[in-house]
């Protein structure tokens, strides 16, 4: 937005406007082409009877494991864009200082099933979620 505002201001030569618009367009196209493939290659999640596993990150990749016995809450949320595309985000909260585990981009049925399964598993575990 700032780049476009600068390019449209007075006093900017026409060649600079064209070059700026071209650079923004090339960057946007590269992002649209690269981002989904990179996200699919890097981002992972799995829920087993013992733990929830997530792997996220673009350049700094992070793997996190939350044992079922440590789960305190399991939530799902759908923002306006997620609602538009039929997606949901599941948040698994533990006592970890690192914060909750988030699994984004799930279809609604998968998210609802995951929330139900993790809630049942956490209730059935013998741990105290601390």
One Martini backbone bead per residue (centre of mass of N, CA, C, O) as a GRO file, in nm:
protein
  130
    1UNK     BB    1   0.058   0.063  -0.022
    2UNK     BB    2   0.296   0.255   0.006
    3UNK     BB    3   0.411   0.216  -0.275
    4UNK     BB    4   0.159   0.317  -0.425
    5UNK     BB    5   0.151   0.600  -0.300
    6UNK     BB    6   0.428   0.691  -0.403
    7UNK     BB    7   0.374   0.635  -0.712
    8UNK     BB    8   0.112   0.844  -0.712
    9UNK     BB    9   0.273   1.072  -0.663
   10UNK     BB   10   0.411   1.356  -0.708
   11UNK     BB   11   0.731   1.357  -0.883
   12UNK     BB   12   0.716   1.088  -1.030
   13UNK     BB   13   0.839   0.916  -1.261
   14UNK     BB   14   0.715   0.710  -1.498
   15UNK     BB   15   0.933   0.487  -1.487
   16UNK     BB   16   0.902   0.439  -1.177
   17UNK     BB   17   0.612   0.349  -1.179
   18UNK     BB   18   0.641   0.107  -1.365
   19UNK     BB   19   0.860  -0.039  -1.199
   20UNK     BB   20   0.697  -0.059  -0.935
   21UNK     BB   21   0.454  -0.214  -1.046
   22UNK     BB   22   0.617  -0.453  -1.153
   23UNK     BB   23   0.742  -0.540  -0.881
   24UNK     BB   24   0.476  -0.592  -0.732
   25UNK     BB   25   0.364  -0.801  -0.932
   26UNK     BB   26   0.594  -1.007  -0.917
   27UNK     BB   27   0.574  -1.053  -0.611
   28UNK     BB   28   0.279  -1.154  -0.607
   29UNK     BB   29   0.315  -1.394  -0.797
   30UNK     BB   30   0.534  -1.539  -0.637
   31UNK     BB   31   0.366  -1.577  -0.381
   32UNK     BB   32   0.130  -1.742  -0.512
   33UNK     BB   33   0.320  -1.976  -0.613
   34UNK     BB   34   0.503  -2.045  -0.353
   35UNK     BB   35   0.340  -2.058  -0.084
   36UNK     BB   36   0.172  -2.324  -0.110
   37UNK     BB   37   0.412  -2.517  -0.154
   38UNK     BB   38   0.570  -2.449   0.102
   39UNK     BB   39   0.349  -2.505   0.306
   40UNK     BB   40   0.308  -2.805   0.225
   41UNK     BB   41   0.613  -2.890   0.282
   42UNK     BB   42   0.617  -2.788   0.601
   43UNK     BB   43   0.334  -2.812   0.708
   44UNK     BB   44   0.230  -2.992   1.008
   45UNK     BB   45   0.005  -3.257   1.143
   46UNK     BB   46  -0.073  -3.454   1.450
   47UNK     BB   47  -0.297  -3.700   1.603
   48UNK     BB   48  -0.277  -3.892   1.889
   49UNK     BB   49  -0.305  -4.074   2.185
   50UNK     BB   50  -0.042  -3.905   2.305
   51UNK     BB   51  -0.032  -3.658   2.078
   52UNK     BB   52   0.050  -3.332   1.949
   53UNK     BB   53   0.165  -3.236   1.622
   54UNK     BB   54   0.382  -2.969   1.502
   55UNK     BB   55   0.471  -2.785   1.190
   56UNK     BB   56   0.642  -2.474   1.135
   57UNK     BB   57   0.738  -2.242   0.896
   58UNK     BB   58   0.969  -2.090   0.681
   59UNK     BB   59   1.267  -2.045   0.800
   60UNK     BB   60   1.175  -2.093   1.094
   61UNK     BB   61   1.150  -2.402   1.221
   62UNK     BB   62   0.880  -2.571   1.410
   63UNK     BB   63   0.852  -2.816   1.668
   64UNK     BB   64   0.559  -2.957   1.834
   65UNK     BB   65   0.465  -3.111   2.156
   66UNK     BB   66   0.148  -3.238   2.295
   67UNK     BB   67   0.044  -3.393   2.542
   68UNK     BB   68  -0.257  -3.507   2.635
   69UNK     BB   69  -0.211  -3.459   2.950
   70UNK     BB   70  -0.162  -3.125   2.886
   71UNK     BB   71  -0.439  -3.059   2.807
   72UNK     BB   72  -0.683  -2.795   2.852
   73UNK     BB   73  -0.766  -2.685   2.557
   74UNK     BB   74  -1.016  -2.690   2.279
   75UNK     BB   75  -1.030  -2.497   1.980
   76UNK     BB   76  -1.242  -2.318   1.745
   77UNK     BB   77  -1.197  -2.105   1.449
   78UNK     BB   78  -1.375  -1.847   1.234
   79UNK     BB   79  -1.311  -1.639   1.012
   80UNK     BB   80  -1.410  -1.472   0.741
   81UNK     BB   81  -1.222  -1.622   0.538
   82UNK     BB   82  -1.274  -1.905   0.641
   83UNK     BB   83  -1.576  -1.904   0.584
   84UNK     BB   84  -1.556  -1.859   0.278
   85UNK     BB   85  -1.362  -2.143   0.253
   86UNK     BB   86  -1.427  -2.365   0.479
   87UNK     BB   87  -1.254  -2.298   0.740
   88UNK     BB   88  -1.023  -2.379   1.020
   89UNK     BB   89  -0.906  -2.331   1.366
   90UNK     BB   90  -0.697  -2.507   1.587
   91UNK     BB   91  -0.665  -2.487   1.951
   92UNK     BB   92  -0.400  -2.594   2.173
   93UNK     BB   93  -0.394  -2.586   2.522
   94UNK     BB   94  -0.133  -2.537   2.752
   95UNK     BB   95   0.125  -2.493   3.004
   96UNK     BB   96   0.298  -2.359   2.810
   97UNK     BB   97   0.515  -2.091   2.745
   98UNK     BB   98   0.484  -2.104   2.418
   99UNK     BB   99   0.197  -2.184   2.386
  100UNK     BB  100  -0.015  -2.260   2.156
  101UNK     BB  101  -0.149  -2.477   1.928
  102UNK     BB  102  -0.177  -2.436   1.568
  103UNK     BB  103  -0.435  -2.533   1.325
  104UNK     BB  104  -0.450  -2.440   0.999
  105UNK     BB  105  -0.673  -2.499   0.726
  106UNK     BB  106  -0.923  -2.656   0.801
  107UNK     BB  107  -1.177  -2.825   0.759
  108UNK     BB  108  -1.461  -2.834   0.936
  109UNK     BB  109  -1.487  -3.141   0.982
  110UNK     BB  110  -1.197  -3.189   1.080
  111UNK     BB  111  -1.200  -2.989   1.314
  112UNK     BB  112  -1.439  -3.110   1.471
  113UNK     BB  113  -1.313  -3.394   1.504
  114UNK     BB  114  -1.057  -3.303   1.652
  115UNK     BB  115  -1.188  -3.170   1.894
  116UNK     BB  116  -1.342  -3.420   1.992
  117UNK     BB  117  -1.098  -3.614   2.020
  118UNK     BB  118  -0.922  -3.438   2.214
  119UNK     BB  119  -1.129  -3.406   2.437
  120UNK     BB  120  -1.166  -3.707   2.499
  121UNK     BB  121  -0.865  -3.771   2.553
  122UNK     BB  122  -0.824  -3.565   2.786
  123UNK     BB  123  -1.048  -3.682   2.974
  124UNK     BB  124  -0.920  -3.985   2.977
  125UNK     BB  125  -0.682  -3.889   3.110
  126UNK     BB  126  -0.461  -3.900   3.401
  127UNK     BB  127  -0.388  -3.624   3.390
  128UNK     BB  128  -0.359  -3.258   3.499
  129UNK     BB  129  -0.265  -3.032   3.286
  130UNK     BB  130   0.047  -2.913   3.402
   0.00000   0.00000   0.00000
